[in-house]
Amino acid sequence: QAQLVESGGGLVQTGGSLRLTCSASGFAFRDYGMAWFRQAPGKEREFVSAIRWSGDSTSYADSVKGRFTISRDNAKNALYLQMNSLKPEDTAIYSCAAGPFYPTRIPSNYQYWGQGTQVTVSV
């Protein structure tokens, strides 16, 4: 069955960097648009970034634009999120999702979800 597994989260100081990886299996990864969402305690899930199936088009939330970079390797069935200049407000559980060919910012459009990885940014 389809499975998404995130890794790479952890505790980092303000201004630091982390690279998240989402490993996919059980479905045709290259046929899906992919996205990262995050959810902080007491807040709704929010869109972070998305990438088209081909990797040639990306989108970002305004809050992370210029600091985060999404990428994918269809040969490895892997999705990445490079996070630089991290801020305390980036603290959340980060989840990857597989969905439309041309991805959207709407969580309900996504078919498969990972369990998430915790990112904590200390002051």
N, C-alpha and C positions, 0 to 999 in steps of 0.2 A: 504494500500500500504506500501511498505518497507520504513522504516524511521530510521535514525540514528541521535541521538541528543547528542552532546558533552556538558560537563560541567566541572567545576573545574579550568578554566583558571583564570588569574588575574595578578596583579602586585606584583613582588617579588624582593628582593635585590639579588645581586650577591652572590652565595653560598647557596641560599635558596632552598626550595623544593616546589613542587606542585604535586598533583595527579589528573590526568584527567580521566574522566569517559565517556564512550560512551554507551548510552542505545539504544538497538535495538528493533524494533518491526516490524510486518508485513511480516516477512520472517523467514525461518528456520535457525536461527543464528548458531546453532551447525553444520550446513553443510557447513559453509563458513570459509575460511581463513580470517583473519582480519589484518588490518594494520593502522598505524598512518603515516600521511604525514604532512608536514608543509610548509608554504609559507610566506616568509618575503617580505616586500614592495620592489618592483622593481626586485624581484628575481623569478626564476621558482620554482614550487612546487618540494619539495625534499622528498625522502623516509626517514623515521625516524626508524620505527621498524615494524615487522610483527610477527604473531603467527599462527601456524597451527590450523586447526579446533579442534584438540584434545587438544591443549595447550601444547603438549610435545616437540615442536620445535619452536624456536624463532630466529629471526635475527635482527641485528641492524646496522645502519649506523656507520661508524667509528667515526664520530664526537660525538656520544652520548654513545658509548659502554663504559660500566663500570659506567655510571652515570644514565641511564634510564633503567627501567624494565617494560616490557610489560607482561600483564597477562589477563586472561579471566575467566568468570564464566558462563558456558553454561546454568546452572540452572536459572540464573538471566538475561540471554540475555545481558550481560554486558562485556565490554572491558575496560581495565585500562592501564594507563601509569603513572608510578611513576617516577618523574623527580627530581633528586637530584643534588647538586653541580651546580646549574644553572648558566649560563654565559650570558652576554649581547647578544652574537651571537645566543642564543637560542630563542630570541624574534621573534615571528611569529604567524600566525594563524595556529592552529593545528586542523587537520581534521581526522576523522576515516573513514575507507572504508571497505567494504565487497567484497570479491572477490574469487579467486581460492581456492580450497580445500587446495592446497599447495601454499601459497602466494608468490608473486614475489615483486620486487621493482619497477615495472613499473605501473604508475598510470592508464594507459589505460586498464590494465587487470582487474580493479575493477569495479564492477557493481553498487554498492550503495555507496553514499557519504553523510556525514553529512555537516552541514553548517559551522562548525568550531567554535573554541573558542580561544580568544586572550590570548596569554602569553607574558607578557612584563617583562624583567629582567633589572633592573636598575643597574647602575654602583655603 
